[in-house]
Amino acid sequence: MNDRIRRSAAEVMANAARVVKAAVNIVRAAIAGGLHGAAAAAAKELLPTIIKFAVGVLIAIIVIPMFVISANAADETAKISAGRVGEARLRRAVAACRTTAKDVCLFFV
């Protein structure tokens, strides 16, 4: 079996111990403080996961618009460079290609 994919028995047992400990803490808080105590204990136990999720969402909120804006800017830059200057360059390249190798320049027709 692939060792990278399969978790060792020690990792599985450690994860199970953390889950059981969290469940015990939540039950103790529920007994002591009722529903509000259970909610507070659950939030405390899940705080690292909540923080990781929030950071992931924040990164997505920042990165996705950045990709959209940069793609739009690249498209605008391409349109500007393909304007009159781009047309002149293309005409010169076609003329030079036709004079040097007519068989190779078929794609410029």
N, C-alpha and C positions, 0 to 999 in steps of 0.2 A: 504494500500500500504506500501511497505517497505520504511522506512524513510531514510535508508542508500543509497538506490539506487536512489530514487527520490530527485531532488534538490528542495529546497524551492523556492518560487516565488521571494524572496529577492535576492537569489543567481543568479537566471536567469536574473533579472533586473540589478543587478550589472555587470554581464558579458556583457549584451547587452549595458550598458552604456560605458564600457571600449572599446568595439568594435566600437561603434559610435564615441567615442572620438578619437580613433586611425584613423578611416576613415576620420574624419574632419581634423585632423592634416596632413594626407597624401594629402588631396585635397588642403589645404592651401599651403603646400610646393610645390605642383604641379603648383599652380597658381603663386606663387612667384618665383620659381626656375626652372620651367619646369620639364622635365623628370628626370634630375639629382636630383632635390630637392625632387621629389616624391620618388625616390629610396632611398635617404638618410633618409627621414622620415619613410618609410616603414621598413628600416633596424633598425632604432632607436626604433620603436614601437615593432618590433619582436625580439629585442635583447635578452630578457630573454628566449624566446622559443628557439632561435638559440643556446644559451649557454647550455640549458638543453639537446638539441639534441646532441651537440658536446660532452658533458660530457658522455652521454649514448653511443655514438659511441666509445669514448676513452676507456670506461670501457669494452665494448665488445671486442675491439682490445686487451686489456690486459688480460681479463678473459678467453676468449676462448682458446688462446694458452696455458694458465696456466693449464686448464683442460686437454688438449691434452698431454702436457708434463708430468703432474702428472699421468695420466692414463698409459702412456708409461713407466714411471719409476716404477709404481706399477707392471706392467706386467713383466718388466725385473727383479724386485726383486723376484717375484713369480717364475720365471724361474730359478733364481740362487738358491733360497731356495729349489726348488724341484729337484735340481741336485742330485749328489751322496749322499749328506747328507739326502736329502728328501727321496730318494729311500730306504736307510738303515732304516730310521725311519718307513717308511711304512711297510717294511718287518717285523720289530720287532713288530709292532702293529698287523699285520696279524697273526703272530705266537702266540702272547699273546691271541688274540681273539679266535683263533682256539682251544687253550688248555683250555680256561675257558668256553666258551659257543659256541658250534658249530652251533646251530640253529640261533643265532643272527648274526653270521659272514658270512652269505650268500652273502652279498654285496661285500665282499673282494675277491671273487673267480675270 
